[in-house]
Amino acid sequence: MDGPGGHAIGRSRGGLTAKIHLACDGRGRPLAILIAPVQRHDGICAQSLLKRIRVSHLGPGRPRCRPAHVIADKAYSSRGFRTYLRKRGAGHVFFEKTDRQ
């Protein structure tokens, strides 16, 4: 959970709710999950979510923690998150927001 003191409840028009962010591999298998308050920006949550990914090998060696490519919703297409992915060497595919085309 994310937020102050591990709380992930945020206030929205619908009351007290939370967002669930999920990272999956190409076959839809979950790799990492993050529960965040509603008012937290998706780009910030996406960085925290990618830091939680650990894929173990069958043999010896460190777990893989850097994705080769990221496909995400347009809510994650902030300039800061795209810069973060470029620095980590990950390709990305986002739908563009209409104000950024």
C-alpha positions as CSV (number, residue, x, y, z in Angstrom):
1,M,0.0,0.0,0.0
2,D,1.0,3.5,-0.6
3,G,0.4,6.8,1.1
4,P,1.0,8.2,4.6
5,G,1.3,5.5,7.2
6,G,0.5,2.8,4.6
7,H,-3.1,4.1,4.1
8,A,-4.4,3.9,0.6
9,I,-7.8,5.4,1.1
10,G,-8.5,8.7,-0.7
11,R,-11.5,11.0,-0.9
12,S,-13.3,11.4,-4.2
13,R,-16.8,12.5,-5.3
14,G,-18.0,8.9,-4.6
15,G,-16.6,8.9,-1.0
16,L,-13.6,7.1,0.4
17,T,-12.1,4.9,-2.3
18,A,-8.7,3.6,-3.7
19,K,-7.2,2.8,-7.1
20,I,-5.6,-0.5,-7.9
21,H,-2.6,-0.4,-10.3
22,L,-1.5,-3.7,-11.7
23,A,1.5,-4.6,-13.8
24,C,1.2,-7.8,-16.0
25,D,3.5,-9.6,-18.4
26,G,2.6,-10.2,-22.0
27,R,0.4,-13.2,-21.1
28,G,-1.7,-11.3,-18.5
29,R,0.0,-12.8,-15.5
30,P,0.3,-10.3,-12.6
31,L,3.9,-9.1,-11.7
32,A,3.2,-6.3,-9.2
33,I,0.2,-4.6,-7.6
34,L,-0.1,-1.2,-6.0
35,I,-3.1,0.2,-4.1
36,A,-3.1,4.0,-4.0
37,P,-5.4,6.8,-3.0
38,V,-7.7,8.1,-5.7
39,Q,-6.2,11.6,-5.8
40,R,-2.6,10.3,-6.4
41,H,-1.4,10.9,-10.0
42,D,-1.2,7.8,-12.2
43,G,2.3,8.7,-13.5
44,I,3.7,8.7,-9.9
45,C,2.0,5.5,-9.1
46,A,3.4,3.9,-12.3
47,Q,6.9,4.5,-11.2
48,S,6.3,3.0,-7.8
49,L,4.6,0.0,-9.5
50,L,7.5,-0.7,-11.8
51,K,9.9,-0.6,-8.9
52,R,8.0,-3.5,-7.3
53,I,8.5,-5.9,-10.3
54,R,10.7,-8.9,-9.5
55,V,10.7,-11.8,-11.9
56,S,12.8,-14.8,-10.6
57,H,14.8,-17.0,-12.9
58,L,14.7,-20.8,-12.7
59,G,18.4,-21.0,-12.1
60,P,20.8,-18.8,-10.2
61,G,20.9,-15.0,-10.7
62,R,19.3,-11.8,-9.7
63,P,15.6,-11.4,-10.4
64,R,14.7,-9.3,-13.4
65,C,13.3,-5.9,-12.4
66,R,13.4,-3.9,-15.6
67,P,10.7,-4.4,-18.3
68,A,11.7,-4.2,-21.9
69,H,8.5,-2.6,-23.0
70,V,5.6,-0.9,-21.2
71,I,2.1,-0.6,-22.7
72,A,-0.3,1.6,-20.7
73,D,-3.4,3.7,-20.7
74,K,-3.2,7.3,-21.6
75,A,-3.5,8.3,-18.0
76,Y,0.1,7.1,-17.6
77,S,1.5,9.2,-20.5
78,S,2.9,12.0,-18.5
79,R,6.2,13.5,-19.7
80,G,7.9,12.6,-16.4
81,F,6.9,8.9,-16.7
82,R,8.0,8.7,-20.3
83,T,11.4,10.3,-19.3
84,Y,11.7,7.8,-16.4
85,L,11.1,4.9,-18.9
86,R,13.7,6.2,-21.3
87,K,16.3,6.5,-18.5
88,R,15.6,2.8,-17.6
89,G,15.9,1.7,-21.3
90,A,12.3,0.6,-21.6
91,G,10.3,1.1,-24.8
92,H,6.8,2.4,-24.3
93,V,3.5,2.5,-26.1
94,F,0.8,4.9,-24.8
95,F,-2.3,6.3,-26.3
96,E,-1.8,10.1,-26.7
97,K,-4.0,12.5,-24.9
98,T,-5.8,14.9,-27.3
99,D,-4.1,17.9,-25.8
100,R,-0.6,16.4,-26.5
101,Q,-1.1,15.2,-30.1
